[in-house]
């Protein structure tokens, strides 16, 4: 049986890397003192036990092998298209299989295995042919092709995807393979560092969040927020949250019967299908920093109020002529605008998706009954979204190997990892909403995944049951008064106009910080190390770092410098031989960091001049 599985795996490998498959067949001498035995966990999974000398350990849980995989996937969250994922340690292949199953084919997987014995045992004992055939997985195995690691990394890791890349170490591998893992992780991070440092300043930074916040300050100053919006609507009976799941196409026409009889809140992706069906929602909600503007690019959408966090796509916000209602999502500058005037900037619970935020918003508005429509959170009819959202006719997708969950009208329905997390968020939030205020949540999605805590009902039936009173929400929202007086507005403008100076001060302190790090590096190289002088220099570095980071303006720098994390993060199992080597590395990384900090402060100074100084 082992030979059959082995040949099946190698045949699949030949589809992408025939020379690598040949190398495995031809390998005779194996210099690896690891002994591997195959077992079955109590929950029925194939697991490996590795032994060195007298010590044994399972590479997966001996009892429950499935649960850690589920927890791992949830921690990883949604892995975006074209993201490079580096898996250090393959074991019995469970983590690799889960990674392939729960990511799109465009995700680039590099799997490094420090033990040739473990890798050969995998090929002989576990059928991974489907996973190998799915996409060109780059296998790097000690004793086979270790020298290919760096060329492979340079091939898959580029500036455009560097902020997406993930590195994951298989459980228990650090016990025996810490040195090998340290070497490879260090190689990976040095390459990432080289890419960042050698990129142009314009490319190096992730400016989307900061750009959105700075542009949206103009609209935030208009003084409309979630609580004022709630008071203006002044209605707590029935609300309908319209999402863009594929089932929306089945009952969208029923929503006409609820117009002006229930408050209709749409997610941004549902706007086009709604408007084409002749249904104008009372407001729509958006959260994504890079949400495509063409999702709402219809003339009928322009005057619909938009609800958003301050870091939502400003181009989408800007095109709207209706009221712009914001909520607090934790950024210091918007918070300070309210705090300096003795006011509170209310927030909305963030569940990871725009529909989660929409549901939280409706709960905080005090609605007694909330109806969910198009909230599939699954691939109904093998589609991810309703027709008319991203495409006029959404394509059917291959769901054969997707995870499944309980459906509303079927036993099992395919879904993705991120959808499953949103399901769990809805379950927990609805449980709390019922306990806190007895909210009734009706799922009128004609398909999709079952959301615990909801009652299933056809949309036409629930509308007939609860939607009776005529309420003209547009008139109520039009009469909404802004939060800030003229005097308070002037105070805000003065504060925002000081921001470019804040960024200039950070830039100056970052330049001093770089000199301090460079001085530290020179001392370490010279060998003239005097403890008192070193401590004084480190104290100065700490003080300068604090002077940069304690300013409110720094938060946007921290968001913008996302890629700088990869050159400063602590390397796995990285232990320097002595304090001198440690301080040399601190000086090297600190100097690079402070250089990028200067460039970022200069960039944000220019961005804030172009945006904040135009606010009057």
FINU-23474 format. One record per residue (C-alpha): residue number from 1; residue in three letters; x, y, z. Coordinates in steps of 0.001 Angstrom, whole numbers, plus 500000, padded with zeros to 6 digits. Layout:
BEGIN
    i   aa      px      py      pz
  NUM  ALA       X       Y       Z
...
//
This chain:
BEGIN
    i   aa      px      py      pz
    1  UNK  500000  500000  500000
    2  UNK  502878  502333  500880
    3  UNK  504403  501936  497403
    4  UNK  501070  502712  495744
    5  UNK  500646  505912  497753
    6  UNK  504291  506827  497151
    7  UNK  503969  506503  493366
    8  UNK  500634  508329  493358
    9  UNK  502189  511261  495238
   10  UNK  505232  511375  492975
   11  UNK  503078  511195  489855
   12  UNK  501158  514236  491106
   13  UNK  504446  515984  491811
   14  UNK  505641  515317  488259
   15  UNK  502862  517594  486980
   16  UNK  504744  520566  488387
   17  UNK  508290  519468  489300
   18  UNK  509359  516325  487451
   19  UNK  513090  516720  488324
   20  UNK  512217  516909  492039
   21  UNK  510187  513695  491788
   22  UNK  513138  512003  490046
   23  UNK  515479  513254  492790
   24  UNK  513274  511588  495414
   25  UNK  513205  508270  493523
   26  UNK  516970  508279  493104
   27  UNK  517807  509217  496696
   28  UNK  519652  506341  498383
   29  UNK  521784  507762  501198
   30  UNK  519717  509259  504008
   31  UNK  521643  511103  506698
   32  UNK  518879  511663  509208
   33  UNK  518798  510129  512699
   34  UNK  515048  510668  513090
   35  UNK  512922  507524  513278
   36  UNK  509293  507952  512268
   37  UNK  506354  505698  513117
   38  UNK  502772  506057  511893
   39  UNK  499801  506027  514272
   40  UNK  496158  506988  514353
   41  UNK  494803  509636  516710
   42  UNK  491698  508969  518774
   43  UNK  489692  511153  516377
   44  UNK  490761  509015  513400
   45  UNK  493604  511014  511817
   46  UNK  496944  509689  510585
   47  UNK  499671  511107  512804
   48  UNK  503440  510708  513051
   49  UNK  505541  509954  516078
   50  UNK  509177  510945  515757
   51  UNK  512006  509438  517812
   52  UNK  515569  510528  518388
   53  UNK  517721  508427  520703
   54  UNK  515418  507734  523653
   55  UNK  513058  510667  523150
   56  UNK  509711  510421  521359
   57  UNK  507111  513012  520473
   58  UNK  503957  513227  518395
   59  UNK  504026  515802  515598
   60  UNK  500240  516101  515941
   61  UNK  497985  515589  518932
   62  UNK  497875  511933  519948
   63  UNK  494243  512199  521003
   64  UNK  492645  515089  519173
   65  UNK  494425  515978  515938
   66  UNK  491550  517821  514215
   67  UNK  490806  520547  516768
   68  UNK  494286  522182  516610
   69  UNK  493936  522420  512817
   70  UNK  490585  524216  513134
   71  UNK  492030  526616  515706
   72  UNK  495052  527236  513482
   73  UNK  492871  528074  510470
   74  UNK  490797  530483  512535
   75  UNK  493932  532204  513788
   76  UNK  495293  532502  510256
   77  UNK  492031  534091  509063
   78  UNK  491408  534863  505422
   79  UNK  494534  534410  503290
   80  UNK  494239  536662  500281
   81  UNK  494961  535814  496668
   82  UNK  498649  535758  495677
   83  UNK  499801  535708  499319
   84  UNK  503016  533721  499872
   85  UNK  502675  531272  502779
   86  UNK  505793  529633  504222
   87  UNK  505088  526441  506176
   88  UNK  508068  525341  508244
   89  UNK  507640  521632  508939
   90  UNK  505190  519352  507106
   91  UNK  504692  516451  509537
   92  UNK  501898  514087  508496
   93  UNK  500593  516677  506037
   94  UNK  497482  517718  508014
   95  UNK  498419  521399  508124
   96  UNK  499439  521387  504469
   97  UNK  496160  519725  503455
   98  UNK  494129  522241  505465
   99  UNK  496070  525129  503957
  100  UNK  495426  523945  500392
  101  UNK  491762  523213  501074
  102  UNK  491081  526623  502612
  103  UNK  492987  528913  500264
  104  UNK  492574  529880  496637
  105  UNK  494795  528354  493974
  106  UNK  496674  531639  493522
  107  UNK  498077  531428  497072
  108  UNK  501753  530435  496831
  109  UNK  502762  527757  499345
  110  UNK  506394  527042  500190
  111  UNK  506778  524000  502466
  112  UNK  510147  523469  504175
  113  UNK  510856  520128  505862
  114  UNK  514045  519801  507962
  115  UNK  513791  515990  508179
  116  UNK  514126  513839  505083
  117  UNK  512808  510817  507028
  118  UNK  509586  512639  507929
  119  UNK  509126  513780  504326
  120  UNK  509649  510293  502882
  121  UNK  507302  508800  505471
  122  UNK  504681  511342  504418
  123  UNK  505020  510376  500750
  124  UNK  504793  506645  501541
  125  UNK  501980  506752  504101
  126  UNK  499711  509722  503336
  127  UNK  497931  510445  500066
  128  UNK  498638  514129  499382
  129  UNK  498290  513787  495593
  130  UNK  495167  516001  495398
  131  UNK  496904  518783  497308
  132  UNK  500030  518528  495166
  133  UNK  497995  518556  491943
  134  UNK  495995  521575  493122
  135  UNK  498863  524017  492647
  136  UNK  502672  524111  492316
  137  UNK  503677  523732  495993
  138  UNK  507385  524402  496420
  139  UNK  508844  521649  498631
  140  UNK  512247  522327  500171
  141  UNK  513670  519313  502022
  142  UNK  516953  519010  503884
  143  UNK  519025  516321  502245
  144  UNK  517341  516856  498869
  145  UNK  517256  520460  497693
  146  UNK  518062  522727  500653
  147  UNK  520038  525049  498385
  148  UNK  516831  525914  496499
  149  UNK  515282  527671  499507
  150  UNK  516607  531166  498846
  151  UNK  515931  531148  495058
  152  UNK  512375  529933  495717
  153  UNK  511772  532676  498306
  154  UNK  513037  535335  495931
  155  UNK  510751  533975  493246
  156  UNK  507518  534096  495275
  157  UNK  508150  537048  497610
  158  UNK  507949  540487  495977
  159  UNK  507131  543979  497216
  160  UNK  503556  543772  495924
  161  UNK  502720  540809  498170
  162  UNK  505124  541276  501070
  163  UNK  502511  542628  503468
  164  UNK  500385  539516  502759
  165  UNK  503032  536894  503462
  166  UNK  502690  534505  506376
  167  UNK  505170  532191  508042
  168  UNK  503939  529280  510148
  169  UNK  505920  526688  512098
  170  UNK  504472  523191  512561
  171  UNK  503792  522332  516228
  172  UNK  506607  520481  518064
  173  UNK  509205  521071  515341
  174  UNK  511072  523606  517438
  175  UNK  511956  520853  519951
  176  UNK  514421  519155  517602
  177  UNK  514821  521453  514630
  178  UNK  515207  524912  516193
  179  UNK  518610  525568  514572
  180  UNK  517469  524628  511067
  181  UNK  514248  526602  511425
  182  UNK  516116  529637  512758
  183  UNK  518432  529572  509751
  184  UNK  515570  529387  507247
  185  UNK  513353  531948  508982
  186  UNK  516331  534299  509175
  187  UNK  516968  533832  505453
  188  UNK  513327  534577  504702
  189  UNK  513269  537730  506792
  190  UNK  516563  539011  505405
  191  UNK  515145  538696  501886
  192  UNK  511971  540524  502980
  193  UNK  514130  543216  504535
  194  UNK  516184  543597  501354
  195  UNK  513027  543983  499263
  196  UNK  511638  546671  501582
  197  UNK  514856  548662  501930
  198  UNK  515505  548682  498195
  199  UNK  511982  549681  497202
  200  UNK  511169  553230  496212
  201  UNK  509703  555348  499020
  202  UNK  506371  555648  497185
  203  UNK  506077  551853  496958
  204  UNK  507427  550984  500378
  205  UNK  504489  552176  502415
  206  UNK  500904  550958  502706
  207  UNK  499244  554345  502479
  208  UNK  495611  553324  501904
  209  UNK  494469  553597  505533
  210  UNK  496245  556900  506196
  211  UNK  495080  558331  502868
  212  UNK  491476  557444  503689
  213  UNK  491607  558874  507200
  214  UNK  493229  562142  506133
  215  UNK  490734  562669  503303
  216  UNK  487752  561655  505436
  217  UNK  488628  564228  508117
  218  UNK  486861  566779  505923
  219  UNK  483627  564805  506151
  220  UNK  484098  563894  509809
  221  UNK  484147  567628  510569
  222  UNK  480566  567810  509282
  223  UNK  479683  566214  512607
  224  UNK  477450  563235  511786
  225  UNK  478048  560065  513753
  226  UNK  476287  556796  514573
  227  UNK  474509  558004  517726
  228  UNK  473127  561172  516101
  229  UNK  471969  559014  513212
  230  UNK  470137  556701  515641
  231  UNK  468398  559652  517270
  232  UNK  467415  561095  513883
  233  UNK  465893  557825  512638
  234  UNK  463886  557675  515892
  235  UNK  462369  554271  515103
  236  UNK  462993  550943  516831
  237  UNK  460473  548497  515450
  238  UNK  461765  546577  512403
  239  UNK  465045  546744  510495
  240  UNK  466215  544711  507507
  241  UNK  469919  544069  506885
  242  UNK  470461  543305  503202
  243  UNK  473691  541468  502359
  244  UNK  474976  540305  499001
  245  UNK  474916  536531  499391
  246  UNK  473886  534513  496319
  247  UNK  470390  533855  497739
  248  UNK  469558  537566  497479
  249  UNK  468559  537009  493848
  250  UNK  465761  534677  494972
  251  UNK  463758  537128  497081
  252  UNK  465092  540628  496414
  253  UNK  461780  541703  494817
  254  UNK  459953  541086  498117
  255  UNK  461816  544010  499687
  256  UNK  459632  546489  497792
  257  UNK  456822  545573  500205
  258  UNK  458967  546656  503157
  259  UNK  459976  550069  501814
  260  UNK  458987  552794  504331
  261  UNK  457639  550079  506660
  262  UNK  461019  548849  507943
  263  UNK  464417  550530  508118
  264  UNK  466448  548997  505267
  265  UNK  470232  548974  505713
  266  UNK  472271  547550  502817
  267  UNK  475893  546441  502716
  268  UNK  477859  548121  499937
  269  UNK  478009  545023  497700
  270  UNK  474211  544719  497760
  271  UNK  473636  548234  496417
  272  UNK  473643  547485  492692
  273  UNK  471258  544510  492859
  274  UNK  468898  546521  495089
  275  UNK  468836  549621  492917
  276  UNK  468428  547596  489734
  277  UNK  465414  545934  491365
  278  UNK  463959  549365  492076
  279  UNK  464612  549265  495826
  280  UNK  466330  552216  497454
  281  UNK  467713  551397  500913
  282  UNK  467490  553981  503676
  283  UNK  471278  553833  504136
  284  UNK  474215  551643  503203
  285  UNK  477295  550624  505138
  286  UNK  480893  550208  503951
  287  UNK  484124  549386  505801
  288  UNK  486889  548307  503410
  289  UNK  489795  550653  502784
  290  UNK  490006  549554  499141
  291  UNK  486369  548743  498402
  292  UNK  485787  549222  494641
  293  UNK  483859  552433  494013
  294  UNK  482010  550909  491074
  295  UNK  480010  548752  493512
  296  UNK  477913  551863  494241
  297  UNK  478606  553778  491044
  298  UNK  474989  554412  490089
  299  UNK  473324  557800  489915
  300  UNK  470429  556553  492074
  301  UNK  472911  555754  494867
  302  UNK  474470  559190  495229
  303  UNK  472031  560693  497726
  304  UNK  471751  557582  499927
  305  UNK  473346  558131  503375
  306  UNK  476570  556169  503882
  307  UNK  477692  554770  507242
  308  UNK  481390  553985  507613
  309  UNK  484484  553916  509821
  310  UNK  486917  556760  509229
  311  UNK  489370  554521  507335
  312  UNK  486836  553457  504680
  313  UNK  487618  554219  501023
  314  UNK  487443  558005  500807
  315  UNK  486763  557892  497060
  316  UNK  483550  556014  497727
  317  UNK  482617  558378  500582
  318  UNK  483444  561436  498471
  319  UNK  481095  560493  495644
  320  UNK  478090  560430  497977
  321  UNK  475996  563602  498247
  322  UNK  473853  562163  501074
  323  UNK  474753  562351  504753
  324  UNK  478082  560764  505737
  325  UNK  477821  559046  509113
  326  UNK  480980  557823  510831
  327  UNK  481775  555626  513802
  328  UNK  484855  555423  515977
  329  UNK  487208  552631  514893
  330  UNK  490061  553419  517264
  331  UNK  492149  556015  515447
  332  UNK  493568  558790  517637
  333  UNK  493002  561780  515353
  334  UNK  489219  561316  514851
  335  UNK  488813  560492  518541
  336  UNK  490647  563679  519534
  337  UNK  488350  565822  517359
  338  UNK  485468  564822  519617
  339  UNK  487414  564679  522886
  340  UNK  488763  568230  522576
  341  UNK  485175  569442  522467
  342  UNK  484102  567336  525440
  343  UNK  482153  564912  523260
  344  UNK  482125  561156  522739
  345  UNK  482727  559546  519367
  346  UNK  480617  556333  519491
  347  UNK  481770  553057  517993
  348  UNK  480303  549954  516396
  349  UNK  481383  546387  517155
  350  UNK  483616  545037  514404
  351  UNK  483064  541399  513507
  352  UNK  485353  541261  510487
  353  UNK  482775  541861  507758
  354  UNK  480583  544734  506649
  355  UNK  477475  542664  507473
  356  UNK  478733  542084  511024
  357  UNK  479201  545838  511465
  358  UNK  475757  546453  509956
  359  UNK  474114  544051  512403
  360  UNK  475931  545655  515345
  361  UNK  474805  549071  514125
  362  UNK  471158  547983  513993
  363  UNK  471376  546454  517466
  364  UNK  472829  549676  518880
  365  UNK  470037  551616  517158
  366  UNK  467640  549693  519378
  367  UNK  465597  547680  516874
  368  UNK  463333  545027  518370
  369  UNK  463224  542858  515216
  370  UNK  466131  542499  512788
  371  UNK  465571  540601  509536
  372  UNK  468550  539154  507650
  373  UNK  468365  538909  503864
  374  UNK  471144  537611  501586
  375  UNK  473201  536599  504628
  376  UNK  474320  533273  503128
  377  UNK  477824  533042  504590
  378  UNK  478171  530061  502278
  379  UNK  478306  529144  498591
  380  UNK  474614  528741  497764
  381  UNK  474370  527314  494243
  382  UNK  478213  527291  494293
  383  UNK  478369  531107  494124
  384  UNK  480049  533519  496527
  385  UNK  477834  536576  495895
  386  UNK  474574  537541  494270
  387  UNK  474424  538224  490543
  388  UNK  474893  541918  489800
  389  UNK  477444  542548  492559
  390  UNK  481012  542130  491289
  391  UNK  479799  540729  487960
  392  UNK  476469  540768  486152
  393  UNK  476435  536970  486339
  394  UNK  478566  535597  489166
  395  UNK  480479  532449  488183
  396  UNK  479995  529077  489831
  397  UNK  483033  527981  491818
  398  UNK  484546  524590  492559
  399  UNK  483326  523864  496084
  400  UNK  484093  520155  496171
  401  UNK  486939  520458  498659
  402  UNK  485591  523334  500728
  403  UNK  484635  522900  504375
  404  UNK  480909  522465  505002
  405  UNK  478506  523743  507666
  406  UNK  474846  523183  508479
  407  UNK  472574  524878  505954
  408  UNK  469270  526674  506420
  409  UNK  467487  524299  504040
  410  UNK  470088  521579  503399
  411  UNK  472096  519346  505743
  412  UNK  475464  520670  504585
  413  UNK  476567  523617  502494
  414  UNK  480112  524606  501387
  415  UNK  481731  527635  502947
  416  UNK  485109  529342  503431
  417  UNK  487136  529881  506592
  418  UNK  486326  533587  506817
  419  UNK  482605  532950  506270
  420  UNK  482699  530407  509078
  421  UNK  484262  532940  511433
  422  UNK  481505  535436  510591
  423  UNK  478952  532692  511325
  424  UNK  480444  532247  514759
  425  UNK  480470  536019  515325
  426  UNK  476761  536245  514452
  427  UNK  476004  533316  516748
  428  UNK  477762  534916  519712
  429  UNK  476495  538449  519041
  430  UNK  472895  537316  518607
  431  UNK  473110  535345  521849
  432  UNK  474244  538500  523643
  433  UNK  471621  540668  521911
  434  UNK  468829  538332  523001
  435  UNK  470094  538151  526562
  436  UNK  470606  541901  526813
  437  UNK  467422  543120  525164
  438  UNK  465419  540198  523826
  439  UNK  466032  541100  520170
  440  UNK  464213  538937  517647
  441  UNK  466454  537925  514744
  442  UNK  464750  536451  511684
  443  UNK  466811  534883  508906
  444  UNK  464897  535393  505667
  445  UNK  467836  534242  503532
  446  UNK  466471  531632  501108
  447  UNK  469557  529440  501241
  448  UNK  472926  529797  502923
  449  UNK  474307  528637  506258
  450  UNK  472300  528246  509427
  451  UNK  472975  531010  511961
  452  UNK  472367  529797  515486
  453  UNK  469889  531998  517344
  454  UNK  467858  532998  514295
  455  UNK  464389  531864  513305
  456  UNK  463872  530878  509669
  457  UNK  461042  532531  507783
  458  UNK  460270  533401  504159
  459  UNK  460833  537103  503522
  460  UNK  457313  537698  502227
  461  UNK  455849  536094  505366
  462  UNK  457893  538061  507894
  463  UNK  457218  541317  506021
  464  UNK  453488  540578  506104
  465  UNK  453738  539835  509834
  466  UNK  455716  542814  511132
  467  UNK  455881  545598  508504
  468  UNK  452775  547756  508862
  469  UNK  453535  551302  510029
  470  UNK  454488  553910  507386
  471  UNK  457736  555716  508254
  472  UNK  459556  558133  505918
  473  UNK  463164  557655  506985
  474  UNK  464661  559895  504281
  475  UNK  462849  562926  505717
  476  UNK  464023  562106  509240
  477  UNK  467653  561728  508119
  478  UNK  467526  564961  506093
  479  UNK  466576  566849  509282
  480  UNK  469569  565419  511194
  481  UNK  471594  568161  512929
  482  UNK  475431  568070  513009
  483  UNK  477268  567551  516290
  484  UNK  479637  570533  516130
  485  UNK  478897  574226  516523
  486  UNK  480774  576797  514433
  487  UNK  483088  577493  517369
  488  UNK  483816  573776  517851
  489  UNK  484384  573349  514118
  490  UNK  486950  576176  514130
  491  UNK  488753  574495  517030
  492  UNK  488919  571246  515074
  493  UNK  490277  572944  511952
  494  UNK  493028  574585  514002
  495  UNK  493987  571184  515443
  496  UNK  494081  569501  512022
  497  UNK  496161  572293  510523
  498  UNK  498886  571512  513096
  499  UNK  499303  567933  511880
  500  UNK  501969  568640  509224
  501  UNK  504107  570190  511977
  502  UNK  503615  567030  514067
  503  UNK  504974  564901  511239
  504  UNK  507921  567247  510774
  505  UNK  508788  566935  514495
  506  UNK  508620  563146  514227
  507  UNK  510901  563253  511185
  508  UNK  513489  565334  513076
  509  UNK  513448  563020  516085
  510  UNK  513716  559994  513775
  511  UNK  516851  561517  512237
  512  UNK  518372  561910  515719
  513  UNK  517313  558337  516499
  514  UNK  519123  557048  513429
  515  UNK  522313  558837  514463
  516  UNK  522058  557270  517925
  517  UNK  521677  553788  516427
  518  UNK  524578  554411  514041
  519  UNK  526727  555535  516987
  520  UNK  525812  552310  518805
  521  UNK  526815  550275  515763
  522  UNK  530202  552010  515529
  523  UNK  530906  551355  519208
  524  UNK  530112  547654  518787
  525  UNK  532395  547363  515768
  526  UNK  535265  549246  517436
  527  UNK  535396  546890  520395
  528  UNK  535744  549891  522736
  529  UNK  532779  548945  524883
  530  UNK  532224  550826  528114
  531  UNK  529080  549791  529983
  532  UNK  528206  553219  531343
  533  UNK  528442  554844  527901
  534  UNK  526397  552069  526263
  535  UNK  523648  552399  528894
  536  UNK  523552  556166  528376
  537  UNK  523231  555698  524605
  538  UNK  520467  553102  525002
  539  UNK  518642  555486  527336
  540  UNK  518830  558198  524649
  541  UNK  517508  555760  522019
  542  UNK  514580  554896  524289
  543  UNK  513814  558577  524912
  544  UNK  513920  559480  521207
  545  UNK  511750  556476  520307
  546  UNK  509198  557558  522910
  547  UNK  509226  561143  521579
  548  UNK  508315  559808  518127
  549  UNK  505708  557305  519236
  550  UNK  503857  559305  521898
  551  UNK  502433  561804  519407
  552  UNK  498896  561287  518107
  553  UNK  500188  561623  514552
  554  UNK  502395  558538  515016
  555  UNK  499454  556141  514834
  556  UNK  499045  556779  511114
  557  UNK  502790  556279  510652
  558  UNK  502546  552941  512434
  559  UNK  499695  551915  510113
  560  UNK  501544  553108  507021
  561  UNK  504832  551414  507913
  562  UNK  503259  547947  507982
  563  UNK  506084  546389  505963
  564  UNK  508739  547703  508363
  565  UNK  507512  545097  510844
  566  UNK  509350  542426  508900
  567  UNK  512742  543927  509493
  568  UNK  512174  544579  513197
  569  UNK  510267  541517  514372
  570  UNK  512047  539063  516636
  571  UNK  513269  536078  514687
  572  UNK  511981  532646  515771
  573  UNK  514323  530943  518232
  574  UNK  516911  533612  517514
  575  UNK  519461  533719  520307
  576  UNK  522627  535739  519889
  577  UNK  525826  534274  521221
  578  UNK  526596  537299  523379
  579  UNK  525476  540826  524224
  580  UNK  527837  542385  521673
  581  UNK  526277  540468  518787
  582  UNK  522824  541302  520141
  583  UNK  523595  545024  520268
  584  UNK  525108  544932  516773
  585  UNK  521843  543506  515443
  586  UNK  519843  546077  517442
  587  UNK  521912  548881  515933
  588  UNK  521568  547516  512406
  589  UNK  517800  547039  512542
  590  UNK  517230  550245  514504
  591  UNK  519115  552288  511939
  592  UNK  517027  550824  509112
  593  UNK  513811  551386  511057
  594  UNK  514600  555018  511872
  595  UNK  515470  555682  508206
  596  UNK  512079  554326  507127
  597  UNK  510426  556299  509936
  598  UNK  511912  559510  508551
  599  UNK  510705  558728  505042
  600  UNK  507233  557842  506284
  601  UNK  506953  561016  508393
  602  UNK  507954  563064  505354
  603  UNK  505392  561272  503210
  604  UNK  502569  561809  505732
  605  UNK  503558  565426  506204
  606  UNK  503009  565966  502463
  607  UNK  499747  563969  502515
  608  UNK  498419  565936  505489
  609  UNK  499331  569235  503820
  610  UNK  497413  568185  500703
  611  UNK  494329  567137  502677
  612  UNK  494054  568712  506124
  613  UNK  495218  572203  505163
  614  UNK  492354  572432  502644
  615  UNK  489728  572054  505413
  616  UNK  488143  575359  506384
//
